[in-house]
């Protein structure tokens, strides 16, 4: 527990301005990292500039496709959980 080099397991959702075809739903969207950049992103040696470059900060939304689909309003309550929440209605 006192090892300063131990791994910290965490999650972060980075958002960006919504792509034009998603902007009618919300003004923000997750910034998805293309699969070919995952290893570089997870490299402990990446610095802040390297991370920003990987994310394309100030650039495009990349080639990661996002598709909007209507889901149940059950997603509006944090106590609801499960894969069924992702099913289209």
N, C-alpha and C positions, 0 to 999 in steps of 0.2 A: 504493500500500500504506500510505502514511502519512496518508491522508485520514480524519480522525476521524468524518466524516459518512457514510462509505461504508456500504452495506447489509451486514448480516450475515445470511446465509441459514441458517436453522436450523429445527428441528422440536421440538415439545414435545407430549407427551401428558399431558393433565390428567385426573386420575381423581376419582371421587366414589363415595359409597356406591352399591352396586348397587341397581337398581330391583327391586321385590319379585319380579317374574317371572324375574329373572336371578340373584337372590341364592343360589339353590341351587347355582349353578355357581361363583361367586366372590363375595367380599364387596365387591369394587371393580369399577368399570366405567369406560370412557372417558367423559368428559363431552363430548358432541357439541354443537357450536355450530350453531344453526339457520342455514340459508343466508341469511336476511335480516339476519343480524348479522355476516356475514363481512367486509363492507367496513369496518364500524366497528371490528372486531377488528384488521384490518390497518392501520388508520389510525395512522401513527407518533405522532400527537398524543395517543392514548389513554393515560391515566395508570393507576396501579394501581387506583384506585377505579372508574374507567370499565371496566377489564378485569373486575374482580370483578362489577360490575353486569351486564355482558354475559354472564358465565358463570352468573349467578344463584346465586352462592355462598350457601349456606345456604337456597336455594330449592328449586324442583322440578327434575326432570330434563328439562324442556322437552318440545317436541313432536317431537323427533327419534326416529323409531322404531328400535329395535334388536331383532333377531330372533336367537335362539340356534339353532344347527344343529350337528350333529355333523360334525367333520372328521377327517381322518386323523391318527394319532399322529405322523406325520412333522413336524407343527408343533412338536413337543417338542424338536427339535434345531435349533439356530441355523444349522448349516451347510446345512440344506435351505432352498431359496428358490424362488419361482416362483408364478405365479397358480394352478397346480393345487392348491396347499395350501388354497385357499379353497373347493374343491369339496366339496359335501356327500357323506357316505358313507352 
